[in-house]
Each structure stands twice: as structure tokens, then as C-alpha cells.
């Protein structure tokens, strides 16, 4: 049953070790160039951003986490309260459960009730064309996320193993709804090749959701009777920093960087690599159990550490941060070089 699966996912993410084991986001290989003569007043740094047509007070989106089980209502309520208070974005979890069982719709609609003016992003799977209009209407969504999760599907006992026609389906979803469409992975990243295909389908943004944070192979390993596949593919995917570069260097639509972003410094690196915004999930999920004020504390720490990074590189706004110099080293540089990306270009910005 979908609803029970949603609860299992929530509990496992909150209470079990579901992080990647031997693979990181790659942000440790990204070094922002320090400017001793930054000529910036930290108190005047502007971190506002326009994402998916909506003005945000900072480039942070509370990534799609949950919905579809009664226990999810309280989580989405607290996240939405924090998003509204802080003027940031929020995504809900896959809405399939509520489309198929309207009794569960309150676990999603609570988000708009508590965040009337926030950027709110709906969520469906790529094959669910017929669900798209209902998902948008259900929560009065400002945008619709179409999620891709082939790794998770391949491991979970009830997974959908037929991925044919996803790109075509996404193109149809774009035509079906009258809000911006963002395609997001769920923790294993998006490559240059797939980014180009997606852009060609007319979408408005890509959320790379790379590897290095929460591993959905790990989550499904705890649920499966046989853990062999989950253990084998626990660390599968494109690291977030790498996926951010691959997508930002390939398309002319907005890019959200997510997947293991744990601080404002990580966020600053992602934006300097070209992202327009960042998504965070696990850090706020655990705090949401304690209430929206604890979520706000996490967001405030993110914002303050983002401003500190901008102060240290001499960036007074996010556009200047996107044009700041950085050096890419180690495995991240090696991967990108092998894939044909010119990492030295980031170090020679003027």
C-alpha cells in the first residue's frame, strides 16, 4: 500500500543511517577563491532569488519530503510554516497517493494552508500524465515537479521496472499543466545527456538531486527481504557537484542543486558552479519533528553561512556569486575532465 510505504520512508530517513557510505557530494573538491579585498558590506548582501517565476528571500527550497500518510501531515505543516515565515520554497512528496485516495489529500493541502504566499511545488512521477492537473489543483501549486527514481524503483519490492516513454510523458505533462514544470531526480543525479533531452521537452527547470546525501538504495535496503541489490548499489549515482556542472553547462533553463547539501557553504559552491537555487531535505526533516521553529533555525544557519561565503569571495548578490572564481580538484575534476568539461574556466573568471 502506497500510504504505508510513505510512512516507512519517513521513519527510515529519520531514524536510520541512509547516507552514502563511500561516495560524497564532491563539494569538498570545490574551493571558492578567497578575496582579501572583497569590497562588500556583509550586512548589505542580497541573497534573494527568483526561482520558477517567484521571488524568494533566499535561494533555498525545502525539497520534496513527504505526504500520503496521516503521519506526514504534521511534517508538512511544520515545513510549510517555516517556508512561509522565511520566504523560501517548498516541495511536497509524490501526490499519487492522494490522487488515488482523496482521503489523504489533507497531508498535502496543509502545505498551502500554512504557506499561502510561498513557492509551493507539487510532485508526480514521470508516467502519471493524468495526475498532473489534479496534483497542481490539489495544493494550488506554483510549479510541478516530475520526479525520476529509477534506482529506487529497481530495488524496492513493489518497484515499477518499465521506464520506457518517460521523456515523451514529461513532454505531455508540460502541455497538460499551466504552471512551470521542473524535473527532479531523487538522489542519483542527472547527466548532461539527460539534461539536454529534458530541455528539449520544454520543461522550465531541472533539480539535479545528486548523490552524496541520502541514498534511496539504502532506504529500500532496509525495506527489502533480500538486501543484496541495495547493498550493491548503495553508492550509485552522479555526485551532486558533478551533476550541477554537467547540467548547468548544458542547458539554458533554471537549475536547482540538491542532494547532500548540508550548509550555506555547500550552497554557495553550488551557486558558484551555476545553480540558481538549492534544495535541502534531511537536515530539516529531523527538525520538523520538533516544530517549525527548529526548522527556521536550520534555515537561518544556512542563510548566515551562505552570506559568509559571499562576503569572503566579494559577492554582494547571487549573480556575482555565480561569476566568482573557484578551483575544482581531485575526483570531481577527474570526472569532469573525462566527460569533456573545462574545469579551468571556473578558475579564470574575471
C-alpha positions in Angstrom: 0.0 0.0 0.0 1.4 3.4 -1.0 0.4 5.1 2.2 2.2 2.6 4.4 5.3 2.9 2.2 5.3 6.6 2.7 5.4 6.1 6.5 8.2 3.6 6.2 10.3 6.0 4.1 9.7 8.8 6.7 10.7 6.6 9.6 13.8 5.2 7.9 15.1 8.6 6.9 14.5 10.0 10.3 16.0 7.1 12.4 18.3 5.0 10.3 21.7 5.6 8.6 20.6 6.2 5.0 23.6 8.3 3.9 26.0 7.3 1.1 28.9 5.2 2.5 31.9 5.8 0.3 30.7 8.5 -2.1 30.4 12.2 -1.3 28.7 15.1 -3.0 32.0 16.3 -4.5 31.7 19.8 -2.9 34.8 19.1 -0.8 36.7 19.3 -4.1 35.3 22.7 -4.9 37.3 25.6 -3.5 36.0 29.2 -3.7 38.7 31.7 -4.2 39.2 33.9 -1.2 39.2 37.7 -1.8 41.0 39.7 0.9 39.8 42.9 -0.8 36.2 41.9 -1.3 34.8 45.4 -1.1 31.5 44.1 0.3 29.4 45.0 3.3 28.2 41.7 4.7 25.1 43.4 6.3 24.0 44.5 2.8 24.5 41.2 1.0 21.4 40.3 -1.0 20.5 36.6 -1.1 17.1 37.0 -2.7 16.4 34.8 -5.8 13.7 34.4 -8.4 13.0 30.7 -8.9 10.3 29.3 -11.1 8.8 32.7 -11.5 8.5 33.5 -7.8 10.7 35.9 -5.7 12.3 34.2 -2.7 14.1 35.8 0.2 16.9 33.3 -0.2 17.7 30.6 -2.8 16.6 27.7 -0.6 13.9 25.2 -1.3 12.7 22.6 1.2 12.9 19.7 -1.1 10.1 17.2 -1.6 10.0 15.0 1.5 6.6 13.6 2.3 2.8 13.3 2.1 0.3 10.5 1.6 0.2 9.2 5.2 -1.6 10.7 8.2 1.8 11.0 9.9 3.0 13.2 7.1 0.5 16.0 7.8 2.4 17.3 10.8 5.7 17.2 9.0 4.4 19.2 6.0 2.6 21.6 8.4 5.8 22.5 10.2 7.9 22.7 7.0 5.2 25.0 5.4 5.1 27.3 8.4 8.9 27.7 8.2 8.8 28.2 4.4 6.1 30.9 4.8 8.0 32.6 7.6 11.3 32.6 5.8 10.1 33.4 2.3 11.5 30.3 0.7 10.2 27.5 -1.4 8.9 24.1 -0.5 8.1 20.9 -2.4 5.7 18.1 -1.3 6.3 14.4 -1.8 4.7 12.4 -4.6 1.0 13.2 -4.7 -0.1 9.9 -6.3 -1.3 8.6 -3.0 -3.8 11.4 -2.6 -4.9 11.5 -6.2 -5.8 7.8 -5.9 -7.2 8.2 -2.4 -8.6 11.7 -1.7 -8.9 11.0 2.0 -5.1 11.6 2.1 -5.2 14.9 0.4 -5.1 16.9 3.6 -1.5 15.6 4.1 -0.6 17.8 1.1 -3.1 20.6 1.2 -1.9 21.5 4.7 1.2 23.0 2.9 -0.8 25.7 1.1 -2.9 26.4 4.1 0.1 27.1 6.2 2.1 28.8 3.4 -0.3 30.9 1.4 2.4 33.0 -0.3 5.4 30.6 -0.5 6.6 29.0 -3.6 4.9 25.6 -3.4 5.9 22.8 -5.8 3.7 19.8 -6.5 5.0 16.3 -7.3 4.1 13.4 -9.5 6.0 10.6 -11.3 7.0 10.7 -14.9 4.4 8.2 -16.2 1.5 9.9 -14.3 0.3 12.3 -17.0 -3.3 12.1 -16.0 -2.4 13.0 -12.4 -0.7 16.3 -13.3 -3.7 18.7 -13.3 -5.1 17.2 -10.1 -1.7 17.5 -8.4 -1.4 21.2 -9.3 -5.0 21.9 -8.3 -4.9 20.0 -5.0 -2.3 22.3 -3.4 -2.7 25.4 -5.7 0.9 24.7 -6.8 3.1 27.4 -8.3 5.1 24.7 -10.1 5.0 21.0 -10.7 7.9 18.6 -10.1 8.1 15.4 -12.1 10.4 13.0 -10.2 12.7 10.3 -11.6 13.7 7.5 -9.4 14.9 4.5 -11.4 17.4 3.3 -8.8 14.8 3.3 -6.1 12.3 1.5 -8.3 14.8 -1.1 -9.3 15.4 -2.1 -5.6 12.0 -1.7 -3.8 9.9 -4.8 -3.8 6.9 -3.1 -5.5 9.0 -1.1 -7.9 8.0 -0.1 -11.4 10.6 -1.6 -13.7 9.3 -0.3 -17.0 11.0 3.1 -17.7 10.1 3.3 -21.4 8.5 6.5 -22.6 9.4 8.7 -19.6 10.8 11.6 -21.8 7.7 11.5 -24.0 5.5 11.5 -20.9 7.3 14.5 -19.5 6.7 16.4 -22.7 3.0 15.7 -22.4 2.9 16.8 -18.8 4.4 20.2 -19.9 1.4 20.6 -22.3 -1.1 19.5 -19.7 -0.4 22.0 -16.9 -0.3 25.8 -16.9 2.5 26.1 -14.3 6.2 25.7 -14.7 7.5 22.1 -14.7 10.7 21.1 -13.0 12.1 17.6 -13.5 14.0 16.3 -10.4 16.0 13.2 -9.7 15.7 11.6 -6.2 19.3 11.3 -5.2 21.3 9.8 -8.1 21.9 12.9 -10.3 21.2 14.0 -13.8 23.7 13.8 -16.6 24.4 16.2 -19.5 22.8 13.8 -21.9 19.5 13.6 -20.0 19.5 17.3 -19.2 19.6 18.1 -23.0 16.7 15.6 -23.6 14.7 17.2 -20.8 15.3 20.7 -22.0 14.1 19.6 -25.4 10.8 18.6 -23.9 10.0 22.2 -22.8 10.5 22.0 -19.1 11.3 25.1 -17.1 13.9 23.8 -14.6 16.0 20.8 -13.5 16.7 19.7 -9.9 19.8 17.6 -10.2 19.3 15.8 -6.8 22.7 14.2 -7.0 24.4 11.5 -4.9 26.3 12.0 -1.7 23.4 12.7 0.7 20.5 10.4 1.3 20.8 7.1 -0.6 17.4 5.7 -1.6 19.1 2.4 -2.4 19.9 2.4 1.3 16.3 3.3 2.3 15.0 0.4 0.2 17.6 -1.9 1.5 16.0 -1.6 5.0 12.6 -2.5 3.4 13.7 -5.4 1.2 13.7 -9.0 2.2 16.9 -9.5 0.3 19.4 -6.7 0.8 21.8 -7.8 -1.9 20.8 -5.3 -4.6 20.5 -2.4 -2.1 23.9 -3.1 -0.6 25.5 -3.4 -4.1 24.0 -0.1 -5.4 24.1 1.8 -2.1 26.6 4.3 -3.5 25.3 4.5 -7.1 24.9 7.9 -8.8 26.4 11.1 -10.0 27.8 13.3 -7.2 25.9 16.5 -6.7 28.7 18.9 -7.5 29.4 17.0 -10.7 25.8 16.8 -11.8 25.4 20.5 -11.1 28.2 21.2 -13.5 27.0 18.8 -16.1 23.5 20.3 -16.1 24.4 24.0 -15.7 27.0 23.8 -18.5 24.5 22.1 -20.9 21.1 23.8 -20.6 19.6 27.3 -20.7 16.9 26.8 -18.1 17.0 27.2 -14.3 18.9 24.6 -12.3 18.4 23.6 -8.6 21.2 21.8 -6.9 20.3 19.3 -4.2 21.5 16.1 -2.8 23.6 16.2 0.4 23.8 20.0 0.7 24.3 20.5 4.4 25.4 24.1 4.8 25.4 27.5 3.3 29.0 26.9 2.2 27.8 23.9 0.1 25.0 26.1 -1.2 27.5 28.9 -2.2 29.6 26.4 -4.0 26.6 25.0 -5.9 25.5 28.5 -6.9 29.1 29.4 -8.0 29.0 26.3 -10.2 25.9 27.8 -11.9 22.9 26.7 -9.9 20.0 29.2 -9.4 18.9 27.7 -6.1 19.5 24.8 -3.7 17.3 22.1 -2.1 17.6 20.7 1.3 15.7 17.8 2.8 17.2 15.5 5.5 18.5 18.4 7.7 15.0 19.9 8.0 13.1 16.6 8.2 14.7 15.7 11.6 14.0 19.2 12.9 10.4 19.2 11.6 9.5 16.6 14.2 10.3 19.2 16.8 8.4 22.0 15.2 8.8 24.8 12.6 10.9 27.0 14.9 13.6 24.4 14.8 13.3 24.2 11.0 13.7 28.0 11.0 16.9 27.7 13.0 18.4 25.4 10.3 17.4 27.8 7.6 18.9 30.8 9.4 22.2 28.9 9.8 22.2 28.1 6.1 21.5 31.8 5.2 24.1 33.1 7.5 26.8 30.7 6.3 25.8 31.5 2.7 26.3 35.2 3.4 29.7 34.5 5.0 30.9 32.6 1.9 29.7 35.5 -0.3 31.4 38.0 1.9 34.7 36.1 1.6 34.6 35.9 -2.2 33.4 39.5 -2.6 29.9 38.8 -3.9 27.1 41.2 -2.9 24.4 39.2 -4.6 23.8 35.8 -6.1 24.6 36.9 -9.6 28.0 38.0 -8.5 28.4 34.7 -6.6 27.6 32.8 -9.9 30.5 34.6 -11.5 33.0 34.2 -8.7 36.2 32.2 -9.2 36.7 28.7 -7.9 39.0 25.7 -8.3 37.8 22.2 -8.8 40.2 19.5 -7.6 40.5 15.8 -7.0 38.0 13.2 -8.1 35.5 15.8 -9.1 37.9 17.4 -11.5 39.0 14.0 -12.8 35.4 13.0 -13.6 34.5 16.3 -15.3 37.7 16.3 -17.4 37.0 12.8 -18.5 33.5 14.0 -19.5 34.9 16.9 -21.5 34.2 19.8 -19.2 36.8 22.6 -19.0 37.2 22.9 -15.2 39.9 25.6 -15.7 37.3 28.0 -16.9 35.9 28.4 -13.4 39.3 29.4 -12.1 39.8 32.1 -14.7 36.7 34.2 -14.2 37.4 37.9 -14.1 
